[in-house]
Amino acid sequence: MKGSGMLKQIPLGIMMSILISTHTHAEFFQDDKFKIDLRNFYFERTFSNPQSHDLGSWSQSINALYQSGYTDTAIQMGTDFSLRYAFRLNDKNEQLSDTNFPYDTQDNKLKESYGKYGVTLKFKYKDTELKVGELNPKNPIVFIDTSRQLPTSYAGVMLESKEIKNLNINMGRITHINARNDDQYEKLSLLRSGPRYESDGLNFIGLDYKFSEYFSGSYWFGQLEDIYQQNYLGLAYTKQFEQSKLKIESSYFYNVEDGKNLYGEIDSQAVGLMGTYYKYDNQLSIGVQKNMGKDIFPTLAGYPPQPYLQAWSNLPFYNPEELTWHLNYIHDFKNHGMDGFKTRLGYHYGHNIKRPGLNDNKEEETIVGLIYAVPEGKFKGLSLEWRYTQTDTRYGIENNSGNSFKENRVITTYEFKF
């Protein structure tokens, strides 16, 4: 396992003094949490284009996560640790990068194993918390990725404050990313083909406000220095009925280049509207998203997702001028004598993609999923998931097919809590 560049962000003396001092405070240990996750992950993707090689691997991971409590000092302090390790169980398709395991360019094959570790120092005063070190953000500007064997993580500093009633304030600076298929931290960049240009950091600030019982809104701003600026505006309406609930969400992104324009001009906007209806054991979401501008939606190198882009799925649906209709249906069988069992059906259809000189630019995706989580008893903490995805992409003249694929994922997890 290679050393983490993230740890260089934290002076060792500060870290050790905090760890030593906290031994005198019982709350540090009384409120701590420790768990181990075992994750078996099978991933296989078969392409329709005969010139493309199929991808996939079968692997096992062990994840140890520790979260301390806080000291009883005026400024409360704590420490979190993570240790992750994954190894392959087969050699199939090992000559090709599968965006899951690191690819060894010297041996021209996937690595047999890889690992990650992280340390987070946390400080708390009243309803304000500061974290330094390994970060796992989930916000409109930057998000972790759990879609492969080991998740994405970041290095930097992040502050969250809830001092003002109904207002949640977030701000931070992220300097490095440890991608899902990497075992070390790198500086941030843009997901693009061609030369790689690095940014010194991603700065962000976010305001989430609850206007009333039914309405809430968000504004977030992000700056990937010398590459792009991103603005996000979100509004949501939620209404609870006796036996059902309705949620309507709207979103708007506005992206432009920043500073030295390392990747040139960026012209990208996206607007989305989605409604979700919950009743009994059913959840149905229907939405529409329209992209605007001449460029694809900017995302970070390392494949982190952008789930606040409402049509985001296995295919990102982030192409220029693309109009996407999408739906997702989940049924819970808990009231049918099958507690813990859920099914999922998803469908996305994107068209009107702007590609000069090419016709019939559209893409389609269908997802079928089965999930079972043991609800109680000796095996509580065990869950099984099968997810099948089929895509149909058309990006060529005279309806020539793009690189469509079929994909299977089988995920088994078991969580031990101590």
JOQUI-V853056 format. One record per residue. SS is DSSP state (~ for helix, > for strand, _ for the rest). OMEGA is omega in degrees with one decimal (999 if undefined). BURIAL is + if it has 16 or more other ideal C-beta (glycine too) atoms within 10 Angstrom, else -. Layout:
SS OMEGA BURIAL
SS OMEGA BURIAL
//
This chain:
_ -179.8 -
_ 178.7 -
_ -178.4 -
_ 175.3 +
~ 179.7 +
~ -176.9 +
~ 177.4 +
~ -180.0 -
~ -173.0 +
_ 175.6 +
_ -175.2 -
~ -179.2 -
~ 178.7 -
~ -178.5 -
~ -177.3 +
~ -179.7 -
~ 177.3 -
~ -179.2 +
~ -178.4 -
~ -176.7 -
~ -175.9 -
~ 178.2 +
~ -178.7 -
~ -176.2 -
_ -174.6 +
~ -176.8 -
~ -179.3 +
~ -177.9 +
~ -178.7 -
~ -176.9 -
_ -176.4 -
_ -179.5 +
> 178.5 -
> 178.3 -
> 174.7 -
> 177.9 -
> 171.8 +
> -175.5 -
> 175.0 +
> -170.0 +
> 175.0 +
> -174.8 +
> 179.5 +
> -179.9 +
> -178.7 +
> -176.5 -
> 178.8 +
_ 180.0 -
_ -176.9 -
_ 178.9 -
_ 178.7 -
_ 179.6 -
_ 179.6 -
_ -178.0 -
> 172.7 +
> 176.8 +
> 175.9 +
> -171.7 +
> 178.4 +
> 177.4 +
> 174.2 +
> -177.3 -
> 177.3 +
> -176.1 -
> 179.4 +
> 174.7 -
> 179.4 +
_ 167.1 +
_ 179.6 +
_ 174.0 +
_ 179.3 +
_ 177.2 -
_ -179.4 -
_ 169.5 -
_ -175.7 -
> -177.1 +
> 177.8 +
> -177.4 +
> 174.7 +
> 178.4 +
> 172.3 +
> 176.8 +
> -174.7 -
> 179.6 +
> -179.9 +
> 177.8 +
> -179.1 -
> 179.2 +
_ 177.0 -
_ -178.6 -
_ -177.4 -
_ 177.4 -
_ -174.9 +
_ 179.5 +
_ -177.0 -
_ 175.7 -
_ -177.1 +
_ -178.1 +
_ -179.2 +
_ 176.3 +
_ 175.0 +
_ 179.4 +
> -179.6 +
> -176.7 -
_ 177.4 -
_ 178.6 -
_ -179.2 -
_ 175.4 -
> 177.2 +
> 175.7 +
_ 179.3 +
_ -178.8 -
> 173.3 +
> -177.3 +
> 178.5 +
> 170.9 +
> -178.2 +
> 177.2 +
> 177.3 +
> 171.7 +
> -178.5 +
> -177.5 +
> -175.3 +
> 174.4 +
> -175.1 -
_ -177.5 -
_ 177.6 -
> -178.0 -
> 177.6 +
> 177.3 +
> -179.7 +
> 178.6 +
> 178.2 +
> -178.1 +
> 177.7 +
_ -174.3 +
_ 174.6 +
> -178.0 -
_ -174.8 +
_ -177.8 +
_ -177.1 +
_ -171.4 +
> 176.0 +
_ -179.3 +
_ 178.8 +
_ -173.8 -
_ 178.3 +
_ -172.3 +
_ 177.6 +
_ -173.6 +
_ 169.3 +
_ 169.1 +
> -176.3 +
> 175.6 +
> 179.4 +
> -178.9 +
> -176.4 +
> -179.6 +
> 175.8 +
> -178.6 +
> 176.3 +
_ -176.7 -
_ -178.1 -
_ -177.1 -
_ 176.8 -
_ -178.5 -
> 176.1 -
> -177.8 +
> 176.5 +
> 172.8 +
> -179.4 +
> 175.9 +
> 179.7 -
> -175.5 +
> -175.9 +
> 176.0 +
> 170.6 +
> -171.4 +
_ -176.6 +
_ -178.2 +
_ -179.2 +
_ 179.8 +
_ 175.8 +
_ -178.2 +
_ 175.1 +
> 175.2 +
> -174.7 +
_ 177.7 +
> -179.5 +
> 177.0 +
_ 179.7 -
_ 171.7 +
_ 179.6 -
_ -177.1 -
_ 178.4 -
_ 174.8 -
_ -174.2 +
> 177.0 -
_ 177.3 +
_ 178.4 -
_ 176.2 +
> 177.2 +
> 179.8 +
> 173.3 +
> -178.0 -
> 178.2 +
> 175.7 -
> -174.2 +
> 176.7 -
> -176.0 -
_ -177.9 -
_ 177.9 -
_ -173.0 -
_ -171.8 -
> 174.1 -
> -178.4 +
> -178.9 -
> 167.8 +
> 179.2 -
> 176.4 +
> 177.4 +
> 178.4 +
> 170.3 +
> -167.0 +
_ 177.3 +
_ 178.4 +
_ 179.3 +
> 169.6 +
> -177.2 +
> 174.4 +
> 178.1 +
> 175.4 +
> -180.0 -
> 176.7 +
> -178.3 -
> 175.1 +
> -179.2 -
> -179.6 -
> 179.1 -
> 175.0 -
_ -176.7 -
_ -176.1 -
_ -178.6 -
> 178.5 -
> 178.7 -
> 176.6 -
> 177.8 +
> -176.6 +
> 173.9 +
> -178.9 +
> 177.6 +
> 175.3 -
> 174.7 +
> -174.3 +
> 175.8 +
> 179.1 +
> -178.1 +
_ 169.8 +
_ -176.0 -
_ 178.5 -
_ -173.8 -
_ 178.2 +
_ 178.8 +
_ -178.5 -
_ 176.2 -
_ -178.3 +
_ -175.2 -
> 172.1 +
> 177.8 +
> 176.8 +
> -177.3 +
> 175.7 +
> -177.4 +
> 175.4 +
> 179.2 -
> -179.1 +
> 179.6 -
> 174.3 +
> -177.7 -
_ -176.6 -
_ -175.1 -
> 175.2 -
> -178.0 +
> 177.3 -
> 176.8 +
> -177.2 -
> 176.4 +
> 180.0 -
> 178.0 +
> 174.1 -
> -179.5 +
> -177.8 -
_ -173.6 +
_ -176.2 -
_ 172.7 +
_ -179.2 +
_ -176.4 +
_ 174.9 +
_ -177.2 +
> 171.3 +
_ -176.3 +
_ 173.3 +
_ 175.6 +
_ -176.2 +
_ 174.1 +
_ -176.0 +
_ 174.9 -
_ 167.0 +
_ -159.1 +
_ -179.0 +
_ -177.0 +
_ 178.8 +
_ 175.9 +
_ 163.2 +
_ -175.0 +
_ -178.3 +
_ -177.2 +
_ -175.8 +
_ -178.7 +
_ 175.6 +
_ -177.1 -
_ 173.7 +
> -173.5 +
> 171.2 +
> -176.7 -
> 175.7 +
> 179.3 -
> -179.5 +
> 178.5 -
> 175.9 +
> 178.4 -
> -175.3 +
_ -175.1 -
~ 179.3 -
~ 177.2 -
~ -178.8 -
_ -179.1 -
_ -178.6 -
_ 179.9 -
_ -176.4 +
> 178.6 +
> 173.1 +
> -179.7 -
> 173.7 +
> 179.0 -
> 178.5 +
> 177.3 -
> 175.7 +
> 179.3 +
> -178.9 +
> -177.2 +
_ -180.0 -
_ -176.8 +
_ 174.6 +
_ -173.8 -
_ 176.0 -
_ -178.4 -
_ -176.8 -
_ 174.5 -
_ -178.6 -
_ 179.9 +
> 177.6 +
> -173.3 +
> -179.1 +
> 175.5 +
> -179.5 +
> 172.8 +
> -177.8 -
> 174.1 +
> -177.8 -
> 173.7 +
> 176.2 +
> -179.1 +
_ -171.6 -
_ -176.3 -
_ 177.4 -
_ -174.4 -
_ -175.8 -
_ 174.4 -
_ -173.4 -
_ 177.1 -
> 177.4 +
> -179.0 +
> 178.7 +
> 170.1 +
> -178.9 -
> 178.9 +
> 179.9 -
> 174.7 +
> 179.9 -
> 176.1 +
> -178.1 -
> 177.9 +
> -175.7 +
_ -170.9 +
_ 177.4 -
~ 179.2 -
~ 173.9 -
~ 175.1 -
_ -177.3 -
> 170.4 -
_ -176.8 +
_ 178.8 -
_ 178.8 +
> 169.8 +
> -173.2 -
> 173.1 +
> 171.5 -
> 175.1 +
> -172.7 +
> 175.4 +
> -179.9 -
> 175.0 +
> -174.3 +
> 173.7 +
> 176.0 -
> -177.8 -
_ 999 -
//
